[in-house]
Amino acid sequence: MISIQNINKWYGDFQVLADCSTRVSKGEVVVVCGPSGSGKSTLIKCVNALEPFQEGDIRVNGISLGDPKTNLPQLRARVGMVFQHFELFPHLSITENLTIAQIKVLGRSKADAMDKGLKLLDRVGLLAHADKHPGQLSGGQQQRVAIARALAMDPVVMLFDEPTSALDPEMVNEVLDVMVQLAHEGMTMMCVTHEMGFARKVADRVIFMDAGQIVEDCAKDAFFGEVGARSDRAQHFLSKILQH
């Protein structure tokens, strides 16, 4: 579903991604982790062309992002993206946030968009808040709306860029619960996260990045269970996060 081949990216003279390659199969859940500044968020933003890359190729559902003929807005409509800071439209109601892209991008009727939006709002447990504005919701509730908004576009893959890092600790689980449910339903997911409990519960594979490179790309059980076989950098990272 996602193919990343030899991606290199620079900001000026600074190389932020170095020869990154991996694949995500249909229905697979891949967690991307690593220290701050390792290139995790940049890599995932390259997958729906929010960040340009200078070398290599990325294909989503067989479509190349590097091909000048590719209609990127059309492709992005099929790639759900959930950001760290929700990115909801503050001046629109929750219902309007859920329906505007369906109507403007997918060409759905207002009635169909509303029906889809309300079903998804119910699915994330927020139907009672349909007429509110984002500022009236908690951070965890806003992030669940953001997930519902992404799902309303019928994405073939879902990308998550540290979706819980801006939340108060007690709000984290309500967002992770929705992500776990999605994973169990077979959604193809690529998640940048520090939530190792989530990774252990639902990830098929774990990618560990450091200094712009993919250092580890292995099955979840191997990453967490065969620590001695990991690189020194990954072992150091795991020793810090697993001791608690």
C-alpha positions in Angstrom: 0.0 0.0 0.0 2.9 2.3 0.8 6.3 1.9 -0.9 9.2 4.1 0.2 12.4 3.7 -1.9 15.7 5.3 -1.2 14.3 8.6 -0.1 16.8 11.5 0.5 15.8 14.9 1.7 17.7 18.0 2.5 16.9 21.3 4.2 19.7 23.4 2.6 22.9 21.6 3.4 21.4 19.5 6.2 20.3 16.0 5.2 17.1 15.2 7.2 16.4 11.8 5.5 19.1 9.5 4.3 18.4 6.6 1.9 15.2 5.6 3.7 13.4 2.5 2.3 10.4 0.5 3.7 7.0 -0.9 2.7 3.7 -1.0 4.4 1.3 -3.8 3.2 -2.5 -3.5 3.0 -3.9 -3.9 6.5 -0.6 -3.6 8.2 0.1 -1.3 11.2 3.6 0.1 11.3 4.8 2.3 14.2 7.7 4.7 13.5 9.7 5.6 16.7 13.0 7.1 17.6 14.5 10.2 19.4 13.5 13.7 18.7 15.0 15.1 15.4 15.5 11.6 13.9 13.3 12.4 10.9 10.1 10.5 11.8 7.6 13.3 11.2 9.4 14.3 8.1 9.2 10.8 6.6 5.5 10.4 7.3 4.8 13.9 5.8 6.7 12.8 2.7 4.2 9.9 2.3 1.4 12.3 1.3 3.7 15.0 -0.3 3.3 17.5 2.5 7.0 17.6 2.5 8.9 17.4 -0.9 11.9 15.0 -1.2 14.8 15.4 -3.5 15.7 11.8 -4.3 13.9 8.4 -4.4 10.3 7.4 -4.9 7.2 7.0 -2.8 4.2 5.1 -4.1 0.8 5.0 -2.4 -1.6 2.4 -3.7 0.6 2.1 -6.8 0.7 5.9 -7.5 4.1 7.6 -7.6 4.3 10.9 -5.6 7.3 11.9 -7.6 5.6 11.7 -11.0 4.7 15.2 -12.2 1.5 13.8 -13.7 0.2 12.7 -10.3 -2.7 14.7 -9.0 -1.5 15.2 -5.5 -4.7 16.8 -4.1 -6.7 13.8 -5.4 -4.1 11.4 -3.9 -4.1 13.2 -0.5 -7.9 12.8 -0.4 -7.3 9.1 -0.1 -4.5 9.4 2.5 -5.9 10.2 5.9 -3.6 12.4 8.0 -3.9 13.1 11.7 -1.6 15.7 13.1 -0.2 16.5 16.5 -2.3 19.6 16.9 -5.6 18.5 15.5 -5.8 21.2 12.8 -9.6 21.5 13.0 -11.2 24.7 11.6 -11.9 26.7 14.8 -14.7 28.8 13.2 -16.6 25.8 11.9 -18.8 23.5 14.0 -17.8 19.9 14.5 -20.3 18.8 11.9 -19.0 21.3 9.4 -15.4 20.2 10.0 -16.5 16.7 9.1 -18.5 17.5 6.0 -16.6 20.4 4.2 -13.9 18.3 2.6 -16.4 15.5 1.6 -18.5 18.1 -0.2 -15.7 20.2 -1.8 -13.2 17.5 -2.6 -15.2 14.3 -3.1 -18.3 16.1 -4.5 -20.7 14.4 -2.0 -24.1 16.0 -1.4 -24.5 17.8 1.9 -27.0 15.1 3.0 -24.6 12.2 2.2 -21.7 14.1 3.8 -23.7 14.7 6.9 -24.8 11.1 7.2 -21.2 9.9 6.9 -19.9 12.5 9.3 -22.5 11.8 12.0 -21.9 8.0 11.8 -18.2 8.6 12.3 -18.7 11.0 15.1 -20.9 8.4 16.8 -18.1 5.8 16.2 -15.6 8.0 18.1 -18.1 8.6 20.8 -18.8 12.3 20.2 -22.2 12.4 18.6 -23.6 14.6 21.4 -21.1 17.3 20.5 -22.0 17.6 16.8 -23.1 21.3 17.0 -20.2 22.5 19.1 -17.1 24.3 17.9 -13.6 22.8 18.4 -12.7 25.3 21.2 -15.6 23.8 23.3 -14.0 20.3 23.3 -11.1 18.9 25.2 -7.8 18.1 23.3 -8.6 14.4 23.3 -12.1 15.0 21.9 -10.7 17.3 19.2 -8.2 14.7 18.2 -11.0 12.1 18.0 -12.9 14.5 15.7 -9.7 14.9 13.6 -9.6 11.1 13.2 -13.3 11.0 12.2 -12.7 13.8 9.7 -9.9 11.8 8.1 -12.0 8.6 8.0 -14.8 10.5 6.3 -12.7 10.7 3.1 -12.6 6.9 2.8 -8.8 6.8 3.0 -6.9 3.8 1.8 -4.2 4.5 4.4 -4.1 6.5 7.7 -1.0 8.4 8.7 -0.6 9.6 12.3 2.0 12.1 13.3 2.4 12.0 17.1 -1.3 12.2 17.6 -1.2 12.1 21.4 1.9 14.1 22.2 0.0 17.4 22.6 -2.6 15.8 25.0 -2.9 15.8 28.7 -2.0 12.2 30.0 -5.6 11.3 30.9 -6.8 12.1 27.4 -4.2 9.9 25.6 -6.1 6.6 26.1 -9.3 7.9 24.5 -7.4 8.6 21.3 -5.4 5.4 21.4 -8.6 3.4 21.9 -9.9 4.7 18.6 -6.6 3.9 16.9 -6.6 0.4 18.3 -10.1 -0.1 17.1 -9.1 1.0 13.6 -6.1 -1.3 13.6 -8.3 -4.3 14.6 -10.7 -3.4 11.7 -7.8 -3.8 9.2 -7.0 -0.2 8.4 -3.5 0.3 6.9 -1.7 2.6 9.3 1.6 4.3 9.7 2.0 5.9 13.1 4.8 8.2 14.4 4.4 7.8 18.2 6.2 7.5 21.5 3.3 5.3 22.9 5.2 2.0 23.1 2.2 0.4 24.8 0.2 1.1 21.7 3.0 -0.3 19.6 3.2 -3.5 21.6 -0.6 -3.9 21.4 -1.3 -3.4 17.7 1.8 -2.8 15.6 2.8 -5.5 13.1 6.2 -3.9 12.6 8.3 -1.2 14.3 10.6 1.2 12.4 13.3 2.8 14.5 14.9 6.0 13.1 18.0 7.9 14.1 19.7 10.8 12.4 17.5 10.6 9.4 18.1 6.9 8.8 15.9 3.8 9.3 18.1 1.9 11.7 15.7 -0.9 12.5 12.7 -2.3 10.5 11.4 -5.5 12.1 8.5 -7.3 13.5 7.1 -5.9 16.8 8.0 -9.1 18.7 11.6 -8.9 17.5 11.9 -5.2 18.3 10.7 -5.5 21.9 11.5 -9.2 22.6 14.9 -9.6 21.1 16.5 -6.4 22.4 20.0 -7.9 22.3 19.8 -8.3 18.5 19.0 -4.7 18.0 21.5 -2.0 17.1 23.3 -0.2 19.9 21.3 3.0 19.2 18.0 1.1 19.4 19.1 -0.8 22.6 19.9 2.6 24.2 16.5 4.0 23.2 14.7 0.9 24.5 16.6 0.9 27.8 15.3 4.5 28.4 11.7 3.8 27.5 11.2 0.3 28.8 12.6 0.7 32.3 9.4 2.3 33.5 
